């Protein structure tokens, strides 16, 4: 309420000043016009007294058009004094006197009306004075409300899809301070929940794997016993027809259980998402801008050199959101396992395939681990003491393959490059 009252006081003071300025300006304009006309009438009256000439053409160079009378009427008959119409700014009556002060008659001067012009000038000034604060308010709203809102509008969607790893940038704008604080708290809560979910999934996978391995041995024993019954081993080599049929059923069920156990052990895809693919055409520059938007400030605040190199702003036909989801994971790994000397993202295109790579310097893994890093829950030898669950690269490869591409890793002396390629759909 105090803020609103303060604003109202400013508005009232502004318009009071406006009224005072208009009044003073109008008064001075009227006085200036009247003084010029008085000067003209004095000289014209003197001319009439001396020569009787009412021609005003000789005054065009000395006075403005509005200060020269359009009609000059001389009345020599003192009994016929012209009526002075009061309240008008265009009709004046001037007395003619000789050198001795004797009255010779009257002169009636008629000027062009300046009321309409003055009103027009006042209207234009009023419009300008009114427009200035309106323009200031519109600029303020655009810079302090609309621009931050446009910057924030995409963040909830990115957060829901896991396309961003950093919170909303802090701002000094009081209008959005609480919003930024709340969104950052929500981001931290979602990230915490995501890590907890990954941990629970990991525990569940371990439990299922342990349980499945525990089932394999009893099922194998059941299979052996059913085969023994089927061959009549327990009836001195003479199989019983009913035993044979029951043994076959037991054997079939044991095979079914063994197959299910094998599927559980061989499918880490209990985590595989059903990705909602939305294929659209977009420029490669869009990916570059989103990478810079999400990671430039974060890397800068950590004194971590970061650059995005793009070779040609070509059109890509794929799902930009899923591509960004993979790149976010690749960038997270580069930040986590890099040595802080720099990260490079490279975007380029060959034929109908677009390549996205992230290169970082730091502790690398051995060659034999490269095929394993994309397995679910696998963590390399360089992950000791680092937070993580081993799901990120597995999910990134699943997304890349769902888009018709793939993802791979290259290791050199002291750098790691993760490359994803996606063909046009």
C-alpha positions in Angstrom: 0.0 0.0 0.0 2.9 2.4 0.8 4.3 1.8 -2.7 1.0 2.5 -4.4 0.5 5.7 -2.3 4.0 6.9 -3.3 3.3 6.4 -6.9 0.0 8.3 -6.7 1.8 11.2 -5.1 4.3 11.3 -8.0 1.5 11.2 -10.5 -0.4 14.1 -8.8 2.7 16.2 -8.5 3.6 15.6 -12.1 0.2 16.7 -13.4 0.1 19.7 -11.1 3.4 20.8 -12.6 1.9 20.2 -16.0 -1.0 22.5 -15.3 1.3 25.2 -14.0 3.5 25.0 -17.1 0.6 25.2 -19.5 -0.9 28.1 -17.6 2.4 30.1 -17.6 3.1 29.2 -21.2 -0.3 30.2 -22.3 -0.2 33.5 -20.4 3.2 34.4 -21.8 2.1 33.5 -25.3 -1.0 35.8 -25.0 1.0 38.7 -23.6 3.6 38.3 -26.3 1.0 38.4 -29.0 -0.8 41.4 -27.5 2.4 43.4 -27.1 3.3 42.9 -30.8 -0.2 44.0 -31.8 0.0 47.1 -29.6 3.3 48.0 -31.3 1.7 47.6 -34.7 -1.4 49.6 -33.8 0.7 52.5 -32.4 2.7 52.7 -35.6 -0.4 52.3 -37.8 -2.3 54.9 -35.9 0.6 57.4 -36.2 0.6 56.7 -40.0 -3.1 57.4 -40.3 -2.8 60.7 -38.3 0.1 61.9 -40.4 -0.9 60.6 -43.9 -4.4 59.1 -43.6 -3.0 56.0 -45.3 -4.4 52.6 -44.1 -2.1 50.4 -46.2 -0.4 47.8 -44.0 1.9 46.2 -46.7 4.9 48.2 -45.4 4.7 46.3 -42.1 5.1 42.8 -43.4 8.8 42.8 -42.9 8.6 44.0 -39.3 5.7 41.9 -37.9 4.3 38.4 -38.1 1.2 37.9 -40.1 -0.9 37.3 -37.0 0.3 40.6 -35.6 -0.9 42.7 -38.6 -4.6 43.7 -38.8 -6.5 42.2 -41.7 -8.9 45.1 -41.6 -8.3 48.8 -40.6 -11.4 51.0 -40.4 -11.2 54.8 -39.7 -14.1 56.6 -38.2 -13.8 60.4 -38.4 -17.3 61.2 -37.2 -17.0 61.4 -33.4 -20.7 60.7 -33.0 -20.3 57.3 -34.6 -17.9 55.5 -32.2 -17.5 51.8 -33.2 -18.7 49.3 -30.7 -15.9 47.5 -28.9 -16.9 43.9 -28.6 -15.5 42.8 -25.3 -14.0 39.3 -24.7 -12.5 38.9 -28.1 -8.8 38.9 -28.8 -9.1 40.0 -32.4 -10.9 43.4 -32.4 -9.4 46.6 -30.9 -10.5 50.3 -31.0 -7.8 52.9 -31.1 -8.3 56.7 -30.7 -6.9 59.2 -33.3 -5.3 62.3 -31.8 -3.4 65.2 -33.3 -0.2 66.7 -31.9 -2.2 68.9 -29.6 -4.2 65.9 -28.2 -7.4 66.8 -30.0 -9.5 63.8 -30.9 -9.7 63.2 -34.7 -11.8 60.0 -34.6 -11.2 56.3 -34.0 -9.6 53.4 -35.8 -11.0 49.9 -35.6 -8.5 47.1 -36.0 -9.6 43.5 -36.8 -6.9 40.7 -36.5 -7.0 37.0 -37.3 -8.2 34.9 -34.4 -5.3 33.2 -32.6 -7.5 31.3 -30.2 -7.7 28.1 -32.4 -3.9 28.2 -32.9 -3.2 28.6 -29.2 -5.6 25.8 -28.4 -3.8 23.6 -30.9 -0.4 24.5 -29.4 -1.8 23.7 -25.9 -3.2 20.4 -27.2 0.1 19.4 -28.7 2.0 20.3 -25.6 -0.5 18.4 -23.5 -0.2 15.4 -25.7 3.6 15.4 -25.4 3.5 15.9 -21.6 1.0 13.0 -21.3 2.9 10.8 -23.7 6.2 11.1 -21.9 5.1 9.4 -18.7 3.1 6.9 -20.6 6.2 6.0 -22.7 8.3 5.8 -19.5 5.7 3.5 -17.9 5.6 1.3 -21.0 9.4 1.0 -21.2 9.5 0.2 -17.4 6.8 -2.5 -17.9 8.7 -4.0 -20.8 12.1 -4.0 -19.1 11.0 -4.9 -15.6 8.0 -7.1 -16.2 7.7 -8.5 -19.7 11.4 -9.1 -20.5 12.1 -11.1 -17.3 8.8 -12.9 -17.8 9.9 -13.9 -21.3 13.2 -15.1 -19.9 11.5 -17.1 -17.2 8.6 -18.5 -19.3 10.5 -21.4 -20.8 12.1 -22.5 -17.5 9.2 -24.6 -16.0 8.9 -26.6 -19.3 12.7 -27.2 -19.3 12.6 -28.2 -15.6 9.8 -30.7 -16.2 11.6 -32.3 -19.1 15.0 -32.3 -17.3 16.5 -30.0 -20.0 18.3 -27.7 -17.5 20.7 -28.3 -14.7 21.0 -24.8 -13.3 18.4 -22.7 -11.4 16.8 -19.5 -12.6 19.4 -16.8 -12.7 19.2 -14.5 -9.7 17.8 -11.0 -10.3 17.5 -7.7 -8.4 14.0 -7.2 -9.7 11.7 -7.2 -6.7 8.7 -8.2 -8.8 10.2 -11.6 -9.5 12.5 -12.1 -6.5 10.1 -14.5 -4.7 9.3 -16.3 -8.0 13.0 -16.9 -8.7 13.5 -18.1 -5.1 10.6 -20.4 -5.3 11.6 -21.8 -8.7 15.1 -22.5 -7.6 13.8 -24.3 -4.5 11.5 -26.3 -6.8 14.5 -27.1 -9.0 16.6 -28.3 -6.1 13.6 -30.4 -4.8 13.1 -32.0 -8.2 16.8 -32.7 -8.6 16.9 -34.2 -5.1 13.8 -36.4 -5.9 15.4 -37.4 -9.2 18.5 -38.6 -7.4 16.4 -40.4 -4.8 14.4 -42.1 -7.6 17.6 -43.2 -9.3 18.9 -44.6 -6.1 15.7 -46.5 -5.5 15.7 -47.8 -9.0 19.3 -48.9 -8.5 18.4 -50.7 -5.3 15.4 -52.3 -6.9 17.5 -53.5 -9.8 20.0 -55.0 -7.4 17.2 -56.6 -5.4 15.6 -58.1 -8.6 19.0 -59.3 -9.9 19.8 -60.9 -6.5 16.3 -62.5 -6.4 16.6 -63.7 -10.0 20.0 -65.2 -9.4 18.6 -66.9 -6.3 15.7 -68.4 -8.4 18.0 -69.8 -11.1 19.5 -72.6 -8.9 16.1 -74.0 -7.6 14.6 -73.8 -11.0 17.6 -75.8 -12.5 17.1 -78.4 -9.7 13.4 -78.6 -10.5 14.2 -79.1 -14.1 16.6 -82.0 -13.2 14.0 -83.7 -11.0 11.3 -83.4 -13.7 13.6 -85.0 -16.2 14.3 -87.8 -13.7 10.6 -88.4 -13.2 10.0 -88.3 -17.0 12.6 -91.0 -17.7 11.2 -93.2 -14.8 14.4 -93.0 -12.8 12.5 -93.4 -9.6 10.5 -96.4 -10.9 13.5 -98.5 -11.7 13.7 -97.3 -15.4 10.0 -98.0 -16.1 8.3 -94.6 -16.6 4.7 -94.2 -15.6 2.4 -92.6 -18.2 0.9 -90.2 -15.6 4.3 -89.4 -14.1 5.5 -88.7 -17.6 2.7 -86.2 -18.3 3.2 -84.4 -15.0 6.9 -84.3 -15.5 6.5 -82.6 -18.9 4.3 -79.9 -17.3 6.8 -79.3 -14.5 9.6 -79.1 -17.1 7.6 -76.6 -19.2 6.8 -74.4 -16.2 10.5 -74.5 -15.1 11.5 -73.4 -18.6 9.1 -70.5 -18.5 10.5 -69.4 -15.1 14.0 -69.7 -16.4 13.2 -67.6 -19.4 11.6 -64.9 -17.3 14.6 -64.9 -15.0 16.8 -64.5 -18.0 14.8 -61.6 -19.3 15.1 -59.9 -16.0 18.8 -60.3 -15.8 19.5 -59.4 -19.4 17.2 -56.3 -19.5 18.4 -53.4 -17.6 15.6 -51.6 -19.4 13.3 -51.7 -16.5 14.3 -48.0 -16.6 13.7 -47.3 -20.3 11.4 -44.4 -20.8 8.7 -44.2 -23.5 10.0 -41.0 -25.1 7.4 -38.7 -26.6 9.1 -37.8 -29.8 8.1 -34.6 -31.5 9.8 -34.2 -34.9 10.2 -30.6 -36.1 12.6 -28.6 -38.3 14.8 -26.1 -36.5 18.1 -24.3 -37.0 21.2 -25.6 -35.4 21.7 -22.1 -33.9 18.8 -22.9 -31.6 20.8 -25.7 -29.9 23.8 -23.4 -29.6 21.7 -20.7 -28.0 20.2 -23.1 -25.5 23.6 -24.5 -24.5 24.9 -21.0 -23.9 21.8 -20.0 -22.0 22.0 -23.1 -19.7 25.7 -23.4 -19.1 27.6 -20.1 -20.0 26.7 -18.4 -16.7 27.3 -21.5 -14.7 30.7 -22.2 -16.2 31.7 -18.5 -15.9 30.8 -18.4 -12.2 33.1 -21.5 -11.7 35.9 -20.0 -13.8 35.5 -22.9 -16.2 36.2 -21.9 -19.9 33.3 -23.0 -22.1 32.8 -22.5 -25.8 30.3 -23.7 -28.4 31.6 -24.1 -32.0 29.1 -24.4 -34.8 29.9 -25.1 -38.4 27.1 -23.6 -40.5 23.6 -22.8 -39.3 21.9 -25.6 -41.0 18.3 -26.8 -40.7 17.9 -30.0 -38.6 14.7 -32.2 -38.7 14.5 -34.0 -35.4 13.3 -33.5 -31.7 15.3 -30.5 -30.3 14.1 -31.1 -26.8 15.3 -34.7 -26.7 18.6 -33.6 -28.3 19.0 -31.0 -25.6 18.2 -33.6 -22.9 21.2 -35.7 -24.2 23.5 -32.7 -24.4 22.6 -31.6 -20.8 23.7 -35.0 -19.6 26.9 -34.9 -21.7 27.7 -31.4 -20.3 27.0 -32.6 -16.7 29.5 -35.4 -17.1 32.0 -33.0 -18.6 31.7 -30.6 -15.7 31.7 -33.5 -13.2 34.7 -35.4 -14.5 36.7 -32.6 -16.2 39.7 -31.0 -14.6 38.4 -27.4 -14.9 40.6 -26.4 -17.8 37.8 -26.1 -20.3 34.9 -27.6 -22.1 34.1 -27.4 -25.8 30.8 -28.3 -27.5 31.0 -28.8 -31.3 27.9 -28.8 -33.6 28.3 -29.7 -37.2 26.6 -31.5 -40.0 27.7 -34.0 -42.7 25.2 -35.0 -45.4 21.9 -35.7 -43.7 23.4 -36.4 -40.2 24.0 -33.8 -37.5 26.8 -34.4 -34.9 26.9 -33.1 -31.4 30.1 -33.5 -29.3 31.3 -32.4 -25.9 35.0 -32.5 -25.1 36.6 -32.1 -21.7 40.0 -32.5 -20.2 40.5 -34.6 -17.1 40.8 -38.1 -15.7 39.8 -40.6 -18.4 38.7 -44.2 -18.3 40.5 -47.2 -19.8 39.7 -48.4 -23.4 38.0 -51.6 -22.2 35.5 -49.5 -20.2 34.2 -47.5 -23.2 31.6 -50.1 -24.3 30.4 -50.4 -20.6 29.8 -46.7 -19.8 26.5 -46.8 -21.7 25.2 -49.7 -19.7 22.6 -49.0 -17.0 24.1 -48.4 -13.6 27.6 -48.8 -14.8 30.1 -46.2 -13.4 33.7 -46.0 -14.6 36.9 -46.1 -12.7 37.1 -42.3 -12.7 33.8 -42.0 -10.8 35.2 -42.7 -7.4 34.0 -40.1 -5.0 31.8 -38.5 -7.6 28.1 -38.2 -7.2 26.0 -40.2 -9.7 24.0 -43.3 -10.4 25.2 -44.6 -13.8 22.0 -43.8 -15.6 22.7 -40.6 -17.5 24.7 -42.0 -20.5 22.4 -45.0 -20.7 19.4 -42.8 -21.0 21.2 -40.5 -23.5 22.0 -43.5 -25.7 18.4 -44.7 -25.5 17.2 -41.2 -26.6 19.8 -41.1 -29.4 18.7 -44.5 -30.7 15.0 -43.6 -30.4 15.8 -40.7 -32.8 17.6 -43.1 -35.2 21.1 -42.2 -34.2 23.6 -43.3 -31.5 26.1 -42.0 -29.1 29.8 -43.0 -28.6 32.9 -42.0 -26.6 36.4 -41.3 -27.7 39.4 -41.2 -25.3 42.8 -39.6 -26.0 45.7 -38.8 -23.7 44.0 -36.5 -21.3 40.6 -35.7 -22.9 37.2 -37.4 -23.3 34.9 -36.7 -26.2 31.3 -37.9 -26.2 29.7 -37.7 -29.7 26.1 -38.1 -30.5 24.8 -38.2 -34.1 21.2 -37.9 -35.2 20.0 -38.3 -38.8 17.2 -36.2 -40.3 13.9 -38.0 -39.9 
